[in-house]
């Protein structure tokens, strides 16, 4: 396969999304067919690249001097691109029913372009390319956050923009440092810093690395730069699900993995003060997000704080600067993406079909929406980490990487993971129990009464996602082995 095929999953959705924005399609069916066709073709293109990877071949565009845009597909990029290729068409189908009767042209224009931009992050072959698409991701998702155009949405979009651009500025310091002191800005497993730069500027490099991690950690909702994420949950559920499960937040975690393992290098970072700072910050975030989720009564925001916690599972694992840590980080990146988008879609179905938003309104909702609540229960159990579901497997590997280190930070992080698992069980099962518990006949609901009937365009995505969660139980060994190969640098 030609290496230029790498550009298809990037350019196709970006061009078609822009075309839809410039030339709106007024007919709903035609627009739906167009958007879904573009999305499906993009996912098929990524699938072909995963089956027939171009190997070490690259697409490069020289800009000025040593600056160049470069695309390449390595093991780490295959993991991220595979996740978005599977989930994006499902999200688009779900969106058709969720947004029924509402303005859709602008939404799907930016939604489609976001797919191409996220693919650009996955296929980036150097730090400049990743940074460029990382910034572009903020730009194309701001209109999605403020889709409703009410006061809350505008405030959320401004907050998201300030956090994201501020974090990107910190990330830019990392890029400039690698550009100046590194052998190259290309992503090379093991890092690109020469021994003489480490010896002469070691302390400075550790400082810049820490700053860069917290910069990219904005999108990954690392405490204390997480504040935008719960606020951004005012966006429509298809946006929230993509932001909180796939595109934006996973791009932040992915970027941290890239700069750690492919730019600064683990041999330099391992055992440093910088590593300990990231380990403590991520462990604190794991606990903080879980506590906030348990206290939150708005079900969508509850899942948003859950995302804050679970993203730091990925960062915590990656911060061990080891093969086991990277393997565990990638495993949780995949499993959390699948489980969390399922949970968000279930809550979205409840909210849009019944008008209920708060936990105390959910009692007996399973009577109206048995399929939705069943899927939520399944995915919720998986997120808690009950064997043998994917959440248990990824958390097990994270705990194993921490214990293998044998230090105070390892056991501190392990304690955080275990406490968070208990808190996750509490905030997930509280919803599940209320939903399945029959409502007393004499109780009168104060919320809007709707049918709760879910159409095929919502039901099919939920059932596919539930099947994928179950498939994770069967095929986890294959996945673990594949991610082990990525973490060893052999792919």
N, C-alpha and C positions, 0 to 999 in steps of 0.2 A: 504494500500500500504506500502511495506517495506521501512523503512527509508533509506536504502542503494540505493534506486532508485534515491536519491539526487545526487549520483555520476555520473549517466548516462549522464546528459547534460554537465557535466564537462569533463569526461574522453573520451566519444565517439568522439567529434570533435577534441580534442587534440591528441588522438591516431591516428585517421584516417588522420588528417592533417599532422602529422609527417610521417605517412606511405606514403602519397602522395609525400612528399618532398624527402624521402629516395628512393622510388621506383616510379619514374614518370610514368604517364600514357600518352603515346604518342597519342593515338587516342582521338580526341577532343570530340566526342559524348560519349565515355565511361567515360572520365574524367568528363564531365558535369553531366552525370547521377550519377556518384559516389559522386561528391561534393553536388549536390542538394539532393540526398537521405540522406546523412549524416546530412545535414543542416535541412531537413524536419523532420527527425527522432528526432533530438535534440529538435526542436521546439515542436513536439508532446509530447516528454517526459516532457518538461516544462509545456505544457498544462495539462497533466495528473496530475502533481504535484499541479497545481493551482486548479484543480477541486477536487482532493483528497489529500489535504495537509497532511503531516505526523504529523501535530500538534507540540507538544513540543519535539518530538523525535529528536535526534541528531546523527550525525556520528562524532566520535572523534578519533584522532590519537595522542597518547602521544609522545612527542619529548624528552624533558628533563626537569625535575623539573616541574614547573608550565606551561611550554610552550607546547601547543598542537594545532594541526590543528583541527578545528571544523566547521562542516557544519550544518546549520539549515535553515528552511524556515519560516520566519515571514512575517508580513504584508508589511514591507518596501522592503524586498527582493522579495516579490511577484510582487510589482509594477515594479521594475527594470527588473526582469526576464520576466515579461509579455511583456514589451516593446521590448526587444531584440528578444523574441521568435516570435513576429509578424513581425518585420521588417527584420530580417536576411534572411529568405528565399526569400523575395522580392528583397533584395539587391543582393543576389547571382544570381537570374534569370536575373536581369538587367546587371550584370557583364558579363554574357556570350556574350551578343551582344556588349557591350562596348569594350571588350578586343578581339574581333574577329580579327584573323590574327596576334595576338601578343603572346608573351611568357606567358603561363598561369599556368604551373605546380607549380612553386615556389610561384606565387601569391596566388593561391587557397590553397596551403599548409598552408601558414601563415594566410590567411583569415579565413580558417576553424578552425585553432588552436585558433585564436582570439575569436571565438565564445565560445569555452570551457573556456578560461581564463576569459572572461567577465561573464560567468555563475558562475564561482568560486567567483567572487566579489559579485554577487547578493546573493549567497547562504552562504557566509561566516558567521559563527556564532560567531566569535570573531575578535578582532582587529588584531591579528597576522595573521590570515588567510586572511583577507581582504588586509592587507599590502603586504603579499607575492604575492597574485594574482595581486595586483595593480602594483607592480614592474614587474611582469611577463608580464603584458599587455604592458608595454613600450618595453620590449625586443622583443615580437612577432610582434609589429607594426612598429618597426624601418625599417625592410626590405620592408614593404609595402610603407612607405613614400619615400624610395629611389628606388622604383621599376624601374623608368626610367633609373637610373644609369648615368644620365648626371650631369653636375656640379651643377645645381640648386637643383636637388634632393638630392645629397650628402650633400650639404650645409644645406638644410632643415632638413635632417635626423640628422645631427650633432647638429643642434640647438635644435631640438625636444628632442634629447637624453640628452643634457646638462640641459635643462630646467626641464625635467621630473625627471632625477636622482637627480638634486639639490632639487627640490620640495619634492621628496620622502624622502630625508635626513631630511628635516624639519618635514615631517609627522612622521618619525621614532622617533623624540623627543617626539611627542605626545604618541606614543605607549609605549616607555620606561617609561614615566611618569605615564601612566595608569597602566602599569605592576608593577611599584614600589609602587605607592600610592593608587591605586584603590583596591577594594575588589576582583575584577576579571577583566580579559580582555574580558569576554563575553559581547555581546551586550544585554544590559538590558534597556528597556525603562525607562527613568528617570535618567539614569546615574549610575555609579558604584563608585563614590568617597565618602568615609565615612566622616562624619561630622568632625571628629578630623583632617583629612588631609586638609579639606577646611579651618578649623579654623587656623591651624598652617602654611599652605603653600598657602593660598588663592591667594596672589599676584603672586607668582611663577606659580601657576596653570593657572591663567588668561593669563600670558605671554606665557606659553607653548601652551595653546589652540589657541591663536592668531597666533603663529608661525606655528602650525599644520594646521590651516585653510588656511593660505597662501601657505603652502607646498602642500596640496591637491588641493588648488586653482590654481596651475599651470595647471593641466589638465582641470580645469574648466575655464581657461583663465581669472582669476581675475586680474585686473590691480594692479600693474605694471608687473605681471609675465605672461602676455598673449602673448608675442611676437612670440612664436613658432607657434601659430595657423594659422595666415595668411600666414606665410612662408611655412607651411606644405601643403598648398593648391596646391602645384605643383604636388602632388601625383595624380594618376588616380582618376576619379570621384567616383567610388565605394569605394575607400579608404577614400577620403575626406568626403563623405556623412556619412560613418560609424564613422569616427573620430569626425566629427563636429555635428553629430545628435544623435548618439547612444552610441557607445562603450567608447571611451576615455573621451570625455568631460563630458558625463553623469556619468561616473565612478568617475570623480572628484567631481561633485556636490553631487552624492550619498554618497561619502566618507565624505564630509562635514556634510551632514545630519546625518550620522552614529555617528561621533565623537561628534556632538553637542547634539543629543537627546538620544543616547544610551551609551555614554562613559562619557563625562564630566558632562552632565545633565543640563537641562534648569533652574532648580531651583537655581543652583549655578551661572549660566552665566547671567541670566536675570537681566538687569539694570546695568551691569558692564561696565567698560571701554572697555573691549574686545568686547562686543556686539556692542557698538557704533562705534568702529573702523571698524568692519566688515560691519555694515550698511552703513557707509560713503563710504568705499571702493567699495562696490557693487553698490551703487547709482552712484558713479563717473564712474564706468565701464559701467553701463547702458547707460549713456550719451556719454561717450567716444566712445564706439563701434558703436553707431548709427551715430555719427558725421563722424567717419572714413568711415563707410559704404556709407554714402551719398557722400563723396568726391571721393571714389574709382571708377574708370572707368572699371577696369577688373571685369567682372560680377561674376566670381568665388570668387575672393578676396572680393568683395562687400558682398557676402553671408557669407564669413568667418568672417568679422567684425560684421555682423549682429548676428552671433553666439556668438561672444564675448559679445555683449550687452545682448542677451537673456539668456545666462547662468547665468548672474548676477541677472536677475529677480528671478531665483531659489534661489540663495544664499541670496539675499535681503529678500525674503519671509521666508526662513529658519532661518535667523538671528533674527527674532522676538521672537524666543524661546517660541512660543505659539502653541497651537493646531491648531488655524486658520492659523498661518504662515506655519506650516509643511504641512497642507492640501493644501494650495496654492502652496507651493514649489513642491510637488509631482504632482499636477495637471499641472503645467507648464512644469515639466520634461517630462510628457507624451505628452502634446499637442505640445510643441516645437519640440520634437523628431520626431513626425509624420509630422508636417508641414515643418520642415527644410529639412528632407531627401527627401521630395517630390520636394522642390524647387531646391535642388542640382541635383537631377536626371533629372529634366527638363533642367537645364542649361547644364548638361553633355551631354544630347541628342543633344542640339543645337551645342555645341562645337565639338562633335565627328562627327556629320552628316553634318555640314556646314563649319566647320573650323573657325567660328566666336567666338571671345573671349571678345571683348570690347563693351561697351554700344553703342557707336556711330555706330557700325556695325549691330545693332539689328533691325533697322527700317524695317518694312515690313516682318519680319521673320515669322509672323503668317500665311502669305500666303503660305509658304512652309511647316510649321509645325503647323497646326491649333490645333491639339489635345494636343501637348506639351504645347503650349502657353495658351490654355484654362485651362489645369491643373495647370500651373504656376499661372495664374490669380486667380484661386480659392484658391489655397494654400497661395498665397501672401495676398489676402484679409483676410484670416483667421489669418495670422501672424500679420497683422496690428492691428487686434483686433476689427474688425467690427462685430456687433451683427448679428446673434446669433452664430457665428463660435467659435471653441474651443479657439482660441487666445484671444477673448474677454472674455470668461468665466474665463480662468486662470488669465488674467490680472485683471479682476474684483475682484477675490478673493485675489489677491496680494494687490490691493489697499485697500480692505476692512480690511485686516489684519494690514496694515500700519495706516489707519485712526483710527482703534479701539484703537491703542496704545495711540493716542492723544498727542504725544510729538513733539518737533521740528523735530526729526529724522524721525518720521512718515510722516510729511507733506513735509519734504525735499525729502524723497524717493518717495512720491506720485507725487511731481512735476517732478522728474526725469523720472518716468514711463510715465507721460502724455506727456512730451516733446519728449521722446523716441518714443512714439506711433506716434506722428506727423512726426518725422524724418523717422520712418519706412515706413509710408505712402508715403513719398517723394521718398525714394530710391527704394521701390518696384514698385510704380506706374510709375516712370520714365521709368523703363524697360517695363512695361505693355503697356503704351501709345506708346512708340517707336515700340514695336513689332506688335501692331495692326494697327499702322498708315501706310497706303500704301506707297510704295516707288515710287517716281516720275520716269517716264519712262526714262527721260534724265539723271538720276543719274546713274553713273557707279560705281559698287563696286570694291574696290581695294583688297578685301579679296578673299580667295579661294572659288570658286563656286562649291558646291556639291548639290546633290539632296535633302537632308534634309529628306529623307524617313526613317521612324522609323519602325523597324520590331516588330514582336509580343513579342519578349523577352524583349523589352523596353516598348512597348505600354501597355502590360498587367500589369506590376508593377506600371506604372503611373496611370492607371485607377483604380487599386485596392487601391492605396494610396488616390486618389481623392475620392473614395467611402468611405474610412475610415474617411476622413476629414468631409464629409457630415454626416456620421453616428454619429460623435461626437456631431453634433447639436441635434440629436434625443435622444441620450443616455447619455447626459452629467449629468443628475440628478442621474442616477445610479452610474456613475463614481464618482461624487462629494460625494455621501453618502458613497461609499466604501472607498474612500480616507479619509473621516472624521473618519471612524472607525479605519483606520491605524494610523492616527494622534492622536487619543485618547489613543492608546496603547492597544485597545481591540483585535486587530488582530496581 
